[in-house]
């Protein structure tokens, strides 16, 4: 059976088996107007997402927490989280976006004023430009270092976590600085603090992440249970999305510029980068006409799948034409490059307009 939604870098099925993550597609039928990343299988797994489905269906309060570490540029893969936030905002969620300046200081050596600048210029401006409503009363963006509620909660939660546990989860060694050792507990507090009484009390909370962040989720769920009698926390839910492939293959990464299309790139640079991306084409035109292409191995197709083509019908058409060899990589790449150029023109204009608003959020 042809699966036009398939786009794998890792063995996500193995992740589901080994770590107890449940397949997300089992819940699709329970969701009203699921996000396109859900219906296309980009969001592939979950923990206890049924709680969130129930809250949305019954119009009950629920929260979404997703952090940003201000240490570098946002690339187009990061857009997946923002797209989900916009969808949750439309569903009435309380959205919390902690800026992990404490983590960027302890793990990357970035001082706090610089982390704040990066958060405003590179992250918040792009979040707004991509469509997140900054004036929504249910949106909460804050610096970890300035949130006393989170800091106090992290200190209390640390009482029931020991060094051996942190070593086992994160692989910390004797040379790990204590600040870095402590920042996962700040992240746990980020996730759990929306359930404190002063913020409305216990409520279902979901954290959308890539599978590499699951250690944080597992630690948070364990700690939530340990403090059940004191805070009545509901164990947080989570969803897991696939990584977007880098331009040269492998994972797209801000620390490897040749792999990434950055959201701050000009429309012309974004277009040029996509035109140079790895495709799923055969070694020769005759082979492609005879055997067809492999869209599952194509960065260009993946960009259409994740970001550029909203129409499922057109996406299936593109997939089928590639598999049949009726469309060559050059033609497909040219169309996708034009689409990404148009997207980046619009993003550039909106980001410029968003800058003043982004500054006001943290000042």
Secondary structure, DSSP 8 states (H G I E B T S, - for coil): ---TT---SS-HHHHHHHH--EEGGGGGGGSSS--HHHHTTSEEEEESTHHHHHHHHTT--EEEE--B--SS--BGGGHHHHHHHHHHHHTT-EEEEEE-HHHHHHHH---HHHHHHHIIIIIIHHHHHHT--TT-TTEEEEEGGG-HHHHHHHHHHGGG--HHHHHHHH---TTS-HHHHHHHHHHHHHHHGGGSGGGTSS-EEEEEEEGGGHHHHHHHHHHHHHTHHHH-----EEEEE---B-TTSSB--TTSGGG--BTTS-HHHHHHHHHTS-----SSHHHHHHH---GGG-HHHHHIIIII---HHHHHHHHHHHHHTSS-HHHHHHHHHHHHHHHHHHHHHHHHHHHHHHHHHH-
